[in-house]
Amino acid sequence: MVVVIRYLGGLVRAYGGVASECLKNAPTCLVKTKVPMGVEVPFDLLGVLYHQLQSFNVEDMKQDYDTGKDDISMVTFNVDFDKVENLEDTLKANCSWELKFYKH
């Protein structure tokens, strides 16, 4: 991103042209929006859940055993915005338990 601000003088076109050249030659980087999510899952389905989450390339995966519910763990992670719906559908299809999803 380039911002050109000129309060005095007529150099806006000159600065704008230089900024445009810099942007043309600069490497690009794709930035994807991440959605923080959580899933309540029984302990015996953690292996299935982790396998599915790895196939969706989730980031910052954390697990909390202290949920106040017997044999239930909370797994939190970040996933690409465009993969959220597909991830939920895949997890529901591959887990026999009713999963509870949280989006932040």
C-alpha positions in Angstrom: 0.0 0.0 0.0 1.2 3.5 -0.9 -0.2 6.8 0.3 0.9 10.1 -1.3 0.0 13.3 0.5 1.0 16.7 -0.8 -0.3 19.8 0.8 1.7 22.3 -1.4 3.1 22.1 -4.8 2.4 20.1 -7.9 4.4 17.0 -7.4 1.5 14.7 -6.7 1.7 13.2 -10.2 5.5 12.7 -9.9 5.2 11.0 -6.5 2.2 9.0 -7.7 4.2 7.8 -10.8 7.1 6.7 -8.6 4.7 4.9 -6.2 3.1 3.2 -9.1 6.5 2.0 -10.4 7.4 0.7 -7.0 4.2 -1.3 -6.7 4.6 -2.8 -10.2 8.1 -4.1 -9.3 7.3 -5.2 -5.7 6.6 -8.8 -4.9 3.0 -9.6 -4.0 1.8 -11.5 -1.0 -1.6 -13.1 -0.7 -3.2 -12.4 2.7 -6.1 -14.6 3.7 -8.6 -13.8 6.4 -8.5 -16.3 9.3 -11.5 -17.1 11.4 -10.9 -18.1 15.1 -13.0 -21.2 15.9 -13.5 -23.7 18.6 -15.0 -27.2 18.7 -16.2 -29.2 21.8 -15.3 -32.8 21.1 -15.3 -36.0 23.2 -11.8 -37.3 24.1 -12.3 -40.5 22.0 -12.8 -38.4 18.8 -9.7 -36.2 19.2 -7.7 -38.3 16.8 -10.4 -38.0 14.1 -10.7 -34.3 14.7 -6.9 -33.7 14.6 -6.6 -35.6 11.3 -9.4 -33.6 9.7 -8.0 -30.3 11.0 -4.6 -31.0 9.5 -6.2 -31.6 6.1 -7.6 -28.0 6.3 -4.2 -26.5 7.3 -5.6 -24.9 10.4 -3.2 -22.7 12.5 -2.6 -22.0 16.2 -4.3 -25.2 17.3 -4.8 -25.4 21.1 -6.5 -27.9 23.3 -8.2 -27.3 26.7 -9.2 -30.3 28.9 -10.8 -28.1 31.6 -14.2 -27.5 30.0 -16.3 -28.4 33.1 -17.9 -31.2 31.1 -17.0 -34.9 31.5 -14.9 -36.4 28.8 -15.1 -33.3 26.6 -12.2 -31.2 25.3 -12.2 -27.8 23.6 -10.0 -27.5 20.6 -9.4 -23.9 19.3 -7.8 -23.0 16.0 -7.7 -20.5 13.1 -8.9 -21.5 9.7 -9.1 -19.7 6.3 -12.4 -17.8 6.0 -13.3 -19.5 2.7 -12.8 -23.0 4.3 -15.1 -22.5 7.4 -18.3 -24.0 6.0 -16.6 -26.9 4.3 -14.6 -27.7 7.5 -17.8 -27.7 9.6 -19.6 -30.0 7.1 -16.6 -32.4 6.9 -16.3 -32.6 10.7 -20.0 -33.3 11.2 -19.9 -36.0 8.5 -16.9 -37.8 10.0 -17.8 -37.6 13.7 -20.7 -39.6 15.1 -21.0 -37.2 18.0 -22.9 -33.9 17.9 -20.1 -31.3 17.7 -20.6 -27.8 19.1 -18.8 -25.1 17.1 -17.8 -21.7 18.3 -16.8 -18.8 16.1 -15.2 -15.7 17.6 
